[in-house]
Amino acid sequence: MQYLCYHTHNLFCDGKNSIEEMVQSAINQKIKAIGISSHSPVNFFNKWSISDDKTKKYREIISVLQQKYEGQIHIFASLEVDYIPKLTNTNEYFSNLLNLDYTIGAVHLVRNPNNGGLWFIDGDKKQSQNNMLKIFDGDYKFAVKSYFSQMREMIITQKPDIIAHLDKVAMNTIGVLFEEYEDWYQNEVDLTLQEIKNAGSIMEINTRGIYKGKWHTTFPSPKIIRKANIMGIPIIISTDAHSTSELLSYYKEAAIIVHEAGYETISFYKNNKWEQIPLLL
C-alpha cells in the first residue's frame, strides 16, 4: 500500500506538532507524500486557523523542508481553505500569495442566507445542534440544505483541487434529526457530487470522525463513495491528521471501504498535476 497524506495540520493552526515533526514522522511511517495544509486565515478571531501574519513564515518553513528532505518524501504546500460567503478570501488569493501546490476546499461554518448567522457544524454534538436550531430557527432541513448549497457554491466559484469531508454535516445531525436515506438529503448529495464532477475536483475520503470517536464511518459515507465511483470522481484517502500519531489512523480501513465501493485507483500529485495510481491493499 502506498500511503499518501495530503491533508494534515500542525502548530500553525490547531495541530499538535510542528511541520518538521509531521514530516519526520511521515518518513518513519513510510508515507510517500505529505501535504502541509493548515486551516486558512479567516476574517474573524478564532483559535483554529493560521493567522495572516504567520503565512509567510509557514511557506518559508515548507520550502526549507522540501529541500532538506528531498529524496526521502514528497512534501507539498497547501491550505485547507474555508469557504464562507462574503467572509473569506478566495482559493486563488491564497494560492497566489503562497505559491501553493494545491488547495483543499472545506465548509465548517454554514451561513444562513437570510440572516447571516453562522452555524459551526463541528465540535460538541449538543452545542452544534443547539447552534443550528437557533441560527436556522429550528428548520434543520433548511440548515443542512444551506450547508450543501454553500459547498456547491464553493466548488463552482473556487474550484478547489480537493473537496474535504463532503458529508461532515452528518456527524451532528444524522441519526438524531433525520436519516441518510431520506430522499431530500440524497438529492442534496447528488447535486453536490455533480458539481464535483463538473469541476474536475478530487473527493477526499476522510477518516477523522472514526478515530476521534465522533462518527461510525468515513466522510463521505460508503453510500456516497459508491455513487462517486459510478460517476468517475477521483479520490484521495485522508486521515486529516492533527498530530504525528494520527497520520495513518484508519487509513487501511478506508482503503478497504473505497475498494469495496469499486475504486481501483487513487489520486497522486506529481510534476504539478494529479495522476491516478493503483489502489494497493
C-alpha positions in Angstrom: 0.0 0.0 0.0 1.2 3.5 -0.8 0.5 5.9 2.0 -0.3 9.4 0.8 -1.3 12.1 3.4 -2.3 15.2 1.5 -4.4 16.7 4.4 -2.5 17.4 7.6 -2.4 20.1 10.3 0.3 21.5 12.5 1.2 24.1 15.2 0.4 27.0 12.8 -3.3 26.2 13.2 -4.9 23.6 15.5 -2.4 20.8 15.1 -0.3 19.4 17.9 3.1 19.0 16.3 5.4 21.2 14.2 5.6 20.9 10.5 9.0 19.2 10.7 7.8 16.8 13.3 4.9 15.8 11.0 7.4 15.3 8.1 9.9 13.3 10.1 7.1 11.1 11.5 5.7 10.6 8.0 9.1 9.4 6.8 9.4 7.0 9.7 5.9 5.6 8.9 7.0 5.1 5.3 4.5 7.7 3.9 5.4 8.6 0.3 3.9 12.1 0.2 2.7 14.6 2.7 0.7 17.8 2.2 1.1 20.6 4.7 -2.4 22.1 4.8 -3.1 24.4 7.8 -6.6 26.0 8.1 -6.5 29.2 6.0 -6.8 32.6 7.7 -10.4 33.9 8.1 -11.6 37.4 8.7 -12.5 36.9 12.4 -10.8 35.8 15.6 -10.6 32.1 16.2 -8.2 29.5 17.7 -8.1 27.0 14.9 -6.7 28.7 11.8 -3.4 30.2 10.8 -3.1 33.9 11.3 -2.4 36.3 8.3 0.9 37.5 9.9 2.2 33.9 10.0 1.5 32.8 6.4 4.9 33.9 5.1 6.8 32.0 7.8 4.6 29.0 7.1 5.5 28.9 3.5 9.2 29.5 4.2 9.4 26.5 6.5 7.7 24.3 4.0 10.3 25.4 1.3 13.2 24.7 3.7 11.8 21.2 4.5 11.2 20.4 0.8 14.9 20.9 0.2 16.1 19.2 3.5 14.1 16.0 2.9 14.3 15.8 -0.8 14.6 12.2 -1.9 13.1 10.9 1.3 9.5 12.1 0.9 7.4 14.4 -1.3 6.3 17.5 0.6 3.7 19.8 -0.8 2.4 23.2 0.2 -1.3 23.6 0.7 -4.1 25.1 2.8 -7.5 23.9 3.8 -9.4 26.9 2.7 -12.7 27.5 4.5 -15.4 28.9 2.3 -17.9 31.3 3.9 -19.7 33.6 1.5 -18.7 37.3 2.0 -16.3 36.4 4.8 -13.4 34.5 3.4 -10.7 35.1 0.8 -10.6 33.1 -2.4 -8.6 29.9 -3.1 -6.9 31.8 -5.9 -5.8 34.6 -3.5 -4.1 32.1 -1.1 -2.7 30.0 -4.0 -1.0 33.1 -5.5 0.0 34.5 -2.1 1.8 31.4 -1.0 2.6 29.6 -4.3 0.6 26.6 -3.2 0.8 23.2 -4.9 -2.9 22.6 -4.4 -5.9 23.7 -2.3 -8.4 21.8 -0.2 -11.9 23.3 0.0 -14.0 23.0 3.1 -17.1 24.2 4.8 -17.1 24.2 8.6 -19.3 27.3 9.2 -22.6 27.4 7.4 -24.1 30.9 6.7 -27.8 31.4 6.9 -28.5 33.3 3.7 -31.4 35.0 5.3 -29.9 36.4 8.5 -26.1 36.0 8.0 -25.8 33.8 11.2 -23.1 31.1 11.2 -23.6 27.5 12.3 -20.5 25.6 13.3 -21.1 22.0 12.1 -18.2 20.6 14.1 -17.5 20.3 17.8 -19.8 19.1 20.6 -22.9 17.4 19.2 -25.4 19.1 21.5 -23.8 22.5 21.1 -23.8 22.2 17.4 -27.4 21.1 17.2 -28.5 24.0 19.5 -26.5 26.5 17.5 -28.0 25.2 14.3 -31.6 25.3 15.6 -31.0 28.9 16.8 -29.4 30.2 13.7 -31.9 28.5 11.4 -35.0 28.9 13.5 -35.4 25.2 14.2 -35.5 24.3 10.5 -32.9 21.5 10.2 -33.7 20.8 6.6 -33.0 24.4 5.6 -29.8 24.3 7.6 -28.5 21.1 6.0 -29.6 22.3 2.5 -27.7 25.5 3.2 -24.6 23.5 4.0 -24.7 21.7 0.7 -25.7 24.8 -1.2 -22.6 26.6 0.3 -20.5 23.6 -0.6 -21.7 23.7 -4.2 -21.1 27.4 -4.4 -17.5 26.8 -3.1 -17.0 24.1 -5.7 -18.3 26.3 -8.6 -16.6 29.5 -7.7 -13.4 28.4 -6.0 -12.7 25.1 -7.8 -10.5 23.5 -5.1 -8.3 20.6 -6.1 -9.7 18.6 -3.2 -13.1 18.7 -1.6 -12.7 17.9 2.2 -15.1 15.7 4.2 -18.1 16.1 1.9 -20.8 15.0 4.2 -19.3 16.1 7.6 -22.6 17.8 8.3 -24.0 14.3 9.0 -21.9 14.0 12.2 -24.1 16.1 14.4 -27.4 15.7 12.5 -28.0 12.2 11.0 -29.5 9.7 13.4 -30.9 12.5 15.6 -32.8 14.8 13.2 -33.1 12.7 10.1 -31.6 9.6 8.3 -29.2 9.4 5.5 -31.6 7.5 3.2 -34.2 10.3 3.1 -34.8 11.5 -0.4 -34.3 15.2 0.2 -30.9 14.5 1.7 -29.8 12.2 -1.0 -30.9 14.8 -3.6 -28.5 17.4 -2.0 -25.7 14.8 -2.1 -26.4 14.0 -5.8 -26.4 17.7 -6.7 -23.1 18.2 -4.9 -21.4 15.2 -6.5 -22.4 16.5 -9.9 -20.7 19.8 -9.2 -17.5 18.0 -8.0 -17.6 16.0 -11.3 -18.2 19.2 -13.3 -15.3 21.0 -11.6 -12.9 18.1 -12.0 -12.1 18.2 -8.3 -10.9 15.3 -6.2 -13.2 13.9 -3.4 -11.5 13.2 -0.1 -12.2 10.1 1.9 -11.7 11.4 5.4 -11.2 9.1 8.5 -11.0 11.6 11.3 -14.6 11.1 12.5 -13.9 7.4 13.1 -10.7 7.6 15.1 -11.9 10.6 17.1 -15.0 8.6 18.1 -17.4 11.1 16.6 -18.7 9.1 13.6 -19.1 5.5 12.7 -17.6 5.7 9.2 -15.8 7.8 6.7 -16.7 11.3 5.4 -18.3 10.8 2.9 -20.2 7.6 3.7 -19.7 4.3 1.8 -23.1 5.0 0.1 -21.8 8.3 -1.3 -18.4 6.8 -2.2 -20.2 4.2 -4.4 -22.1 7.0 -6.2 -18.9 8.9 -6.8 -17.2 5.9 -8.2 -20.1 5.3 -10.7 -19.7 9.0 -11.7 -15.9 8.6 -12.2 -15.0 11.1 -9.5 -11.3 10.7 -8.4 -10.5 10.3 -4.7 -7.7 10.6 -2.1 -7.7 8.8 1.3 -7.0 11.3 4.1 -6.7 11.0 7.9 -6.9 14.8 8.4 -4.1 14.3 10.9 -3.7 16.9 13.6 -0.7 15.1 15.2 2.0 12.6 14.3 0.1 9.8 15.9 -2.9 10.3 13.5 -1.1 10.3 10.2 -2.2 6.8 9.3 -5.3 6.4 11.6 -7.8 4.1 9.9 -6.1 4.6 6.6 -6.1 0.9 5.7 -9.7 0.6 6.7 -10.6 3.4 4.4 -8.7 1.8 1.6 -10.9 -1.3 2.0 -14.0 0.8 2.0 -13.1 2.6 -1.2 -12.1 -0.8 -2.8 -15.4 -2.3 -1.9 -17.1 0.8 -3.4 -15.5 -0.1 -6.7 -12.4 2.1 -6.8 -9.2 0.7 -8.2 -7.1 3.9 -8.2 -6.3 6.9 -6.0 -5.0 10.4 -6.9 -1.3 11.1 -6.7 0.3 14.6 -7.1 3.3 14.6 -9.4 5.0 17.2 -11.5 2.4 19.9 -10.7 -0.6 17.8 -11.7 -2.8 15.0 -10.4 -2.4 11.5 -11.7 -4.0 8.2 -10.9 -2.1 5.3 -9.4 -3.3 1.8 -8.4 -5.1 1.4 -5.1 -3.0 -1.3 -3.4 -4.3 -3.2 -0.4 
